[in-house]
Amino acid sequence: MKTFLAILFIMLFPLSALAGETIRVLLKDDQQRLEVKVDGEVICYDGQGNLMEMHLDEAMLELETIDGALHINGIPVPRPPLKIKAIAGQMGVNGIRLQSELEIRKKPGGLVQAIALLDMEEYLKGVVPAEASPKWELEVLKAQAVAARTYALYKKKSQAGGDYDVTADVNSQVYSGNGLRSPISDRAVDETAGLVLTYDGKLINAMFHGCCGGETEDVGAVFGKPVEYLKSVEGMCPPHGSKMQWEKWFSASEIQDALERKGYRIGKVRDIRVAAQSDSDRVTRLVITHSKGELSMKGNDFRKAMGWEVVPSTRFAVKKTKGGRYRFEGKGSGHGVGLCQLGAREMGLQGKNFEEILLHYYTDVKIEPYRPDM
């Protein structure tokens, strides 16, 4: 009944609490030189809102730092950051096409970054089809929309003092701009407009991942701080598939090189063993014996150093072969916390609605319209 009333509220007062809500999305970071493709007309402002006298129409804008000052097409920006606003058409950054406002910031060391300022619901229409296939069931896409909206608003509140709220990649949630938008994923956002997940009246950190491998993980085992709504639950994943089960092979030098690139002081790898596991069989600590001693590290830190896609999850076993290579045999993809996207898809195939999906993966939460005081 409560969920029905929440949906009725949204139907009668659409987007009332989210009207004008925006989000800052980091599109590109730490660039020596940044290119913005303009397909249409844009205008540029400096950091104090003064219009820069430039006519920019269907061009490639080049942003870089010269002698410590931010430049656009060779013209210095008097008071950074630079803001570029699309008047007609779209802009393209890092393969992402959008119609909005860009903020170009100068960073230490002569680097630049690009941040998009987006309407929250339009942003979600670029997230949902990037995180969940538009070929999936509408109820699954609606569950993804509510989780993504909650996650974005949670991050916006928790990082209010920073230059941006979320990144456009897997470090937050993937944003594809207008490139992957589809009628069904847009519909999923529209039909859940304003709905968020709360615990004890506050927005939750609505984490999600690709495939849990059979059982989701308690957030405390991965990120060190337990919360009541992110507990381990049955994953509902299909039993087979490339994300459900995987195998990776690495040489000792490949592991050493990857760790050294991330700043770990390590010699030649001689052995790797799992030192501790969580209740859901994910590696929480790994010990690497090498020619200079031993390195003990969290399973999630090892995965990050190797590459999120290189080692798909921490639910793995590792074995050294006679040839000196290391075989990692694992299950699932992602950190395993919160909503399992493949499990949600499986529940959708079973006829479950988006409320049932969300209430399965997030413990003791409510689905209700967003309020600024959450």
C-alpha positions in Angstrom: 0.0 0.0 0.0 2.8 2.4 0.9 4.5 1.8 -2.5 1.2 2.3 -4.3 0.7 5.7 -2.5 4.2 6.7 -3.4 3.6 6.0 -7.1 0.2 7.8 -6.9 2.0 10.8 -5.4 4.5 10.8 -8.3 1.7 10.6 -10.9 -0.2 13.5 -9.3 2.8 15.7 -8.6 5.5 14.6 -11.1 9.1 15.6 -10.2 7.9 18.2 -7.7 10.8 17.6 -5.3 13.4 16.9 -8.1 12.4 19.9 -10.3 15.6 21.8 -11.0 17.8 19.1 -9.4 21.1 18.9 -11.2 24.2 16.7 -10.9 27.8 17.4 -11.8 29.4 14.5 -13.7 33.1 14.1 -14.3 33.6 13.2 -17.9 37.3 13.4 -18.4 40.1 14.0 -15.9 43.8 14.7 -15.8 44.2 15.6 -19.5 47.2 17.5 -21.0 44.8 18.6 -23.8 41.1 18.2 -24.1 38.9 18.3 -27.2 35.2 19.1 -27.2 33.4 18.4 -30.5 30.6 21.0 -31.1 27.7 20.0 -33.4 25.7 23.2 -33.3 26.2 26.5 -31.4 27.6 27.1 -28.0 28.5 30.1 -25.8 31.3 30.4 -23.3 31.4 32.1 -19.9 34.3 32.6 -17.5 34.2 31.6 -13.8 32.4 34.9 -12.9 29.7 34.5 -15.5 31.1 36.9 -18.0 30.4 36.1 -21.6 33.5 35.5 -23.7 33.4 37.2 -27.1 33.7 34.1 -29.3 31.4 32.7 -31.9 31.7 28.9 -31.8 29.6 27.0 -34.3 30.2 23.4 -35.5 33.8 23.3 -34.4 36.4 21.4 -32.4 37.3 23.2 -29.2 40.7 22.6 -27.9 41.3 23.2 -24.2 44.8 23.2 -22.6 46.9 25.0 -20.1 49.6 27.3 -21.5 52.1 29.0 -19.2 49.8 28.2 -16.2 46.7 29.6 -17.8 43.7 27.8 -19.2 43.2 28.4 -22.9 40.4 27.7 -25.4 41.5 27.5 -29.0 44.6 29.5 -28.0 42.6 32.2 -26.2 43.2 32.6 -22.5 40.3 32.3 -20.1 40.6 35.3 -17.8 38.9 33.9 -14.8 38.6 30.0 -14.8 36.8 27.7 -14.7 35.4 28.0 -18.3 31.8 27.1 -18.9 30.5 26.0 -22.3 26.8 25.9 -22.8 25.1 24.3 -25.8 22.5 26.6 -27.4 21.6 24.3 -30.3 22.9 20.8 -31.1 25.2 18.7 -29.0 28.7 18.5 -27.6 30.9 15.5 -27.5 33.5 14.7 -24.8 35.3 11.4 -24.4 32.8 9.7 -26.8 29.8 11.0 -24.8 27.4 13.2 -26.6 25.2 15.6 -24.6 23.3 18.8 -24.7 24.0 20.6 -21.5 26.6 22.8 -19.8 30.3 21.8 -19.5 32.7 23.2 -17.0 36.4 23.0 -17.8 38.7 23.3 -14.8 42.4 23.8 -14.6 44.3 21.4 -12.3 47.8 21.3 -10.8 50.5 20.3 -13.2 48.9 21.9 -16.3 46.1 19.3 -16.5 42.5 19.9 -17.3 39.2 18.2 -16.5 35.7 18.3 -18.0 32.5 18.3 -15.8 29.0 18.2 -17.2 26.2 19.9 -15.4 23.0 17.8 -16.1 19.4 17.7 -15.1 19.0 14.8 -12.8 16.3 12.9 -14.7 18.1 13.5 -18.1 21.3 12.2 -16.5 19.5 9.0 -15.5 18.3 8.5 -19.0 22.0 8.2 -20.0 22.8 5.9 -17.0 20.0 3.3 -17.2 20.8 1.9 -20.7 24.5 1.9 -19.9 24.1 -0.1 -16.7 21.2 -2.4 -17.8 20.5 -3.6 -21.3 17.4 -1.9 -23.0 16.5 -5.4 -24.1 15.8 -6.3 -20.5 12.3 -6.3 -18.9 10.8 -2.9 -18.1 10.5 -3.8 -14.4 14.3 -4.5 -14.2 15.1 -1.2 -15.9 12.8 0.5 -13.4 14.6 -1.1 -10.5 17.9 0.1 -12.0 16.5 3.6 -12.5 15.4 3.9 -8.8 18.8 2.5 -7.6 20.7 4.9 -9.9 18.7 7.9 -8.9 19.2 7.1 -5.2 22.9 6.5 -5.7 23.3 9.8 -7.6 21.4 11.9 -5.0 23.3 10.2 -2.1 26.6 11.0 -3.8 25.6 14.6 -4.5 24.8 15.1 -0.8 27.9 13.4 0.5 30.3 15.2 -1.9 28.7 18.6 -1.9 32.0 20.3 -1.2 33.9 18.8 -4.2 34.2 19.9 -7.8 31.9 17.1 -9.0 29.3 14.6 -7.6 29.9 11.4 -9.7 32.2 10.1 -12.4 30.9 8.8 -15.7 32.5 5.4 -15.3 32.4 2.3 -13.1 34.0 4.2 -10.2 30.5 5.7 -9.8 27.9 4.5 -12.4 28.4 4.5 -16.1 26.9 7.5 -18.0 26.7 7.2 -21.8 25.1 10.6 -22.6 22.6 10.3 -25.4 24.4 7.5 -27.2 22.5 4.5 -25.8 19.1 6.1 -24.9 16.1 4.1 -25.9 12.3 4.5 -25.5 12.1 1.7 -22.9 14.9 2.9 -20.7 13.5 6.5 -20.9 10.2 5.0 -19.9 11.7 3.3 -16.9 13.1 6.6 -15.7 9.8 8.5 -16.4 7.6 5.8 -14.7 9.7 5.9 -11.5 10.2 9.7 -11.6 11.3 11.0 -8.2 11.3 7.6 -6.4 14.2 6.8 -4.2 15.3 4.2 -1.6 15.5 5.2 2.0 16.5 3.7 5.4 15.4 5.4 8.6 14.2 8.3 6.5 17.5 9.0 4.7 18.8 8.2 1.3 20.8 5.0 1.1 24.1 4.4 -0.7 22.3 2.3 -3.3 25.3 0.3 -4.6 24.9 -2.2 -7.4 27.1 -4.5 -9.5 27.0 -6.8 -12.5 26.8 -10.4 -11.0 27.2 -11.6 -7.5 28.0 -15.1 -8.4 25.3 -16.6 -6.3 25.3 -14.5 -3.1 25.7 -10.8 -2.6 28.2 -9.4 -0.1 27.9 -7.6 3.2 29.3 -4.1 2.5 31.5 -4.2 5.6 33.5 -7.1 4.2 34.4 -5.0 1.1 34.5 -1.4 2.2 35.1 -1.8 5.9 32.0 0.0 7.3 28.8 -2.1 7.8 25.4 -0.6 7.2 22.1 -2.2 8.0 20.6 -2.1 4.5 23.6 -3.6 2.6 23.6 -7.2 3.9 24.4 -10.4 2.1 21.3 -12.0 0.4 20.6 -14.7 -2.1 21.8 -13.5 -5.5 19.2 -14.9 -7.8 21.8 -15.1 -10.6 21.4 -17.6 -13.4 23.7 -20.6 -12.8 25.7 -20.3 -16.0 27.2 -17.6 -18.2 30.5 -15.7 -18.7 29.9 -13.4 -15.8 28.8 -16.2 -13.5 31.9 -18.2 -13.9 35.3 -17.1 -15.2 39.0 -18.1 -15.3 42.0 -15.8 -15.7 45.7 -16.7 -16.1 48.6 -14.4 -15.1 52.4 -14.8 -15.1 54.4 -13.7 -12.0 55.8 -10.7 -14.0 52.3 -9.6 -15.1 51.2 -9.4 -11.4 54.4 -7.7 -10.3 54.2 -5.1 -13.1 50.5 -4.3 -12.3 51.2 -3.9 -8.6 54.3 -1.7 -9.2 52.3 0.6 -11.5 49.9 1.2 -8.6 52.8 2.1 -6.3 53.3 -1.2 -4.4 57.0 -1.9 -3.6 57.3 -5.5 -4.6 60.0 -7.9 -6.0 59.6 -11.0 -8.1 56.4 -12.8 -7.3 57.0 -16.3 -5.8 53.7 -17.3 -4.4 50.1 -16.0 -3.8 47.7 -17.3 -1.2 44.3 -16.4 0.1 44.7 -15.4 3.7 41.1 -14.6 4.6 37.6 -14.9 3.1 34.2 -13.4 3.9 31.1 -15.5 4.6 30.2 -15.4 0.9 33.6 -16.8 -0.1 35.1 -13.5 -1.4 38.8 -12.9 -0.8 39.2 -10.2 1.9 42.9 -10.6 2.3 45.6 -11.9 0.0 49.3 -12.5 0.8 51.9 -12.3 -2.0 55.3 -13.7 -1.3 58.0 -12.0 -3.4 61.8 -11.7 -3.5 61.8 -8.7 -1.2 59.4 -10.1 1.4 55.7 -10.4 1.8 52.8 -8.1 0.8 49.5 -8.4 2.6 46.6 -6.6 0.8 42.9 -6.5 0.8 41.2 -8.5 -2.0 39.5 -5.5 -3.3 42.8 -3.5 -3.4 44.4 -6.4 -5.4 41.5 -6.3 -7.9 41.7 -2.6 -8.2 45.5 -2.8 -8.9 45.1 -5.5 -11.5 42.1 -3.8 -13.1 38.4 -4.1 -12.4 37.8 -5.9 -15.7 41.0 -7.9 -15.5 40.0 -9.6 -12.2 36.2 -9.5 -12.5 35.4 -10.0 -8.8 37.0 -11.1 -5.5 35.1 -14.3 -5.4 38.0 -16.4 -6.6 40.5 -19.2 -5.8 44.1 -18.9 -6.9 46.5 -21.7 -7.7 50.1 -21.7 -8.9 50.7 -24.1 -11.8 53.8 -26.2 -12.6 54.7 -23.7 -15.3 54.9 -20.9 -12.7 51.7 -19.1 -13.9 48.7 -18.3 -11.6 45.2 -19.5 -12.4 42.4 -17.4 -10.9 39.1 -19.3 -11.0 36.1 -17.1 -9.9 32.5 -16.2 -10.0 30.6 -13.0 -10.6 31.6 -9.5 -11.6 31.9 -6.4 -9.5 32.2 -5.8 -5.8 29.1 -7.9 -5.0 27.4 -5.3 -2.8 23.7 -4.3 -3.2 21.6 -4.9 -6.3 22.9 -7.7 -8.5 22.0 -6.7 -12.1 22.0 -10.2 -13.5 20.0 -11.4 -10.5 17.6 -8.5 -11.0 17.2 -9.5 -14.6 16.4 -13.1 -13.5 13.8 -11.9 -11.1 12.3 -9.8 -13.9 12.1 -12.9 -16.1 10.2 -14.6 -13.2 7.6 -11.8 -13.3 8.8 -9.8 -10.3 8.1 -6.1 -10.3 10.6 -3.4 -9.6 9.6 -3.0 -5.9 10.0 -6.7 -5.3 13.5 -6.6 -6.9 14.7 -3.6 -4.9 13.3 -4.9 -1.6 15.1 -8.2 -2.1 18.5 -6.7 -2.5 18.3 -3.8 -0.1 17.4 -4.8 3.5 14.6 -3.0 5.4 14.4 -0.1 3.0 11.4 2.0 1.8 10.6 3.2 -1.7 9.3 6.7 -1.6 9.3 10.1 -3.3 12.4 12.1 -2.9 12.5 15.0 -0.4 15.4 17.5 0.0 15.6 16.6 3.7 16.4 13.0 3.1 
